[in-house]
Every structure is written in structure tokens, then in C-alpha cells.
Amino acid sequence: MSRVPSLSSPFLIGFDEIERALDRVSKAADGYPPYNIERLARDEQSPERMRITLAVAGFTLDQLDITIDENELVIRGRQAEDKSREYLHRGIAARQFQRTFVLADGMQVLKADLRNGLLSVDLARPEPARAMRTVNITEHE
């Protein structure tokens, strides 16, 4: 059975890349680590921005990695097993994660902070310049 494209309207021309991005996002359904996305208002020093905050308790700075590949923000966490410890009960697993966010064109990562087990990544979208132009019509006889 073939998949019916979700953006198959004849009025949506050239949106193939958006459809591929939606497919990538739908495949990343793992719920770990939990995260928030919030909008931060513009102030004197900063434009309006977004903040992604991930709960990464137990991860140190050197166990976290943030990369931007094409239009994807990829956040990875890697913890190694500590073989020197002997657990009587193990309820906190040393686990790895990869969380991917597809970014719109022009989105910029401003900074990342790790504080109290929360990793915050601030992003901003520059104000797009409004572009309107007139297309000349030629008449053929």
C-alpha cells in the first residue's frame, strides 16, 4: 500500500521538503528525556526567541552534545556504565538519548545552558524581510 502525501493539495507547490521533515519528526516518538518548548518575549537585549528545555538529570556537561546538521538540531546524551559500583537496587539506569528537532529555515541557535539538571537551548528566528515584486506580463500576437 502506498502512502498518500499529506501535502498533496495542488495549491501547495514545492513543499516536498516540509513533508519529509514531518516524516522525520513523526519517527522520533521516544519520550525520553522529557522536554518543554516555550516562547520568550522580546526585551531590550534580545529578539523574541524560543527555548527548548530538556530534563537531563544525572548527565554532566561532557556527557551532552549539541549539533546542528542541515536544519536539524540534535541533542545527545551518553552515560557510561560505572563498573566499579555494586548496586543492591538499580532504579536509575545509565542510558543514552538522542532528541532531534527540525528547525525552520533561518532559525539560529543562540546559546545552551546546563543548570540544575535542565539543559536549555535558546533559538531565534530573524525577522524576515517582506519581499513583494511585480511580474511583467508579455503579450504574444
C-alpha positions as CSV (number, residue, x, y, z in Angstrom):
1,M,0.0,0.0,0.0
2,S,1.5,3.4,-0.9
3,R,1.4,6.3,1.4
4,V,-0.7,9.3,0.4
5,P,1.2,12.5,0.8
6,S,-0.2,14.8,3.4
7,L,0.7,17.9,1.4
8,S,-0.9,16.8,-1.8
9,S,-3.0,19.8,-2.5
10,P,-2.5,21.3,-6.0
11,F,-2.1,24.7,-4.3
12,L,1.0,23.6,-2.3
13,I,3.8,23.6,-4.8
14,G,7.3,22.8,-3.7
15,F,6.6,21.7,-0.2
16,D,8.2,18.3,-0.6
17,E,10.9,19.2,2.0
18,I,8.3,20.0,4.6
19,E,6.6,16.7,4.1
20,R,10.0,14.9,4.6
21,A,10.6,16.9,7.7
22,L,7.2,15.9,9.1
23,D,8.0,12.3,8.4
24,R,11.3,12.6,10.3
25,V,9.6,14.2,13.3
26,S,6.9,11.6,13.4
27,K,9.5,8.8,13.6
28,A,11.1,10.4,16.7
29,A,8.4,9.4,19.2
30,D,10.6,8.3,22.1
31,G,9.5,10.2,25.2
32,Y,13.0,10.4,26.9
33,P,14.1,12.8,28.0
34,P,11.0,14.9,28.6
35,Y,11.2,18.5,27.3
36,N,9.4,21.8,27.1
37,I,9.3,24.4,24.3
38,E,8.5,27.9,25.4
39,R,8.3,31.3,23.7
40,L,10.4,34.1,25.3
41,A,9.3,37.7,24.8
42,R,11.5,40.2,23.2
43,D,13.4,42.5,25.5
44,E,16.0,45.3,25.1
45,Q,18.9,42.9,24.6
46,S,17.2,40.0,22.7
47,P,14.7,39.4,20.0
48,E,11.7,37.1,20.5
49,R,13.1,33.6,20.9
50,M,12.2,30.1,21.8
51,R,13.7,27.9,24.5
52,I,13.9,24.1,24.4
53,T,14.5,22.7,27.9
54,L,15.3,19.0,28.4
55,A,15.3,17.2,31.8
56,V,18.8,15.7,31.8
57,A,19.3,15.0,35.5
58,G,22.4,12.8,36.0
59,F,24.2,14.0,32.9
60,T,27.3,16.1,33.1
61,L,28.4,18.7,30.7
62,D,30.9,16.3,29.0
63,Q,28.2,13.7,28.5
64,L,26.0,16.0,26.5
65,D,26.4,17.0,22.8
66,I,24.5,19.5,20.7
67,T,24.9,19.6,16.9
68,I,23.2,21.3,14.0
69,D,23.1,19.3,10.8
70,E,21.3,20.9,7.9
71,N,18.1,22.0,9.5
72,E,18.1,19.5,12.4
73,L,19.1,20.3,16.0
74,V,20.4,17.1,17.5
75,I,20.9,16.8,21.3
76,R,22.6,13.6,22.5
77,G,23.4,12.3,26.0
78,R,25.8,9.4,26.6
79,Q,26.4,7.9,30.0
80,A,28.9,5.1,30.5
81,E,28.3,2.3,32.9
82,D,30.3,2.6,36.1
83,K,31.6,-1.0,36.6
84,S,33.2,-0.1,40.0
85,R,29.8,0.2,41.7
86,E,27.8,-2.7,43.2
87,Y,24.1,-1.9,43.3
88,L,21.7,-3.5,45.8
89,H,18.9,-1.9,43.8
90,R,19.2,-0.2,40.4
91,G,16.3,2.1,39.7
92,I,18.3,4.8,37.9
93,A,19.6,3.5,34.6
94,A,22.6,4.9,32.8
95,R,21.1,5.4,29.4
96,Q,21.7,7.3,26.2
97,F,19.4,9.5,24.3
98,Q,19.1,11.4,21.1
99,R,16.4,14.1,20.7
100,T,16.1,15.7,17.2
101,F,14.2,18.9,16.4
102,V,13.7,20.0,12.8
103,L,14.4,23.8,12.5
104,A,12.7,26.1,10.1
105,D,15.0,27.9,7.6
106,G,16.8,30.8,9.2
107,M,16.5,29.6,12.8
108,Q,19.6,30.3,14.8
109,V,20.8,28.6,18.0
110,L,21.9,31.4,20.3
111,K,23.1,29.5,23.4
112,A,22.9,26.4,25.5
113,D,23.0,26.2,29.3
114,L,23.0,23.3,31.8
115,R,21.7,24.2,35.2
116,N,20.2,22.0,38.0
117,G,19.7,19.0,35.7
118,L,18.0,21.1,32.9
119,L,19.6,21.7,29.6
120,S,18.2,24.9,27.9
121,V,18.8,25.7,24.3
122,D,17.7,29.2,23.1
123,L,16.8,29.8,19.4
124,A,15.8,32.8,17.5
125,R,14.2,33.4,14.1
126,P,15.5,36.6,12.4
127,E,12.7,38.9,11.2
128,P,12.2,38.1,7.5
129,A,12.3,40.9,5.1
130,R,9.0,41.3,3.3
131,A,9.5,40.8,-0.4
132,M,6.9,41.8,-2.9
133,R,7.6,42.2,-6.6
134,T,5.7,42.7,-9.7
135,V,5.9,40.2,-12.6
136,N,5.7,41.7,-16.0
137,I,3.2,40.1,-18.5
138,T,4.2,39.9,-22.1
139,E,1.6,39.7,-24.8
140,H,2.1,37.5,-27.9
141,E,0.2,38.0,-31.0
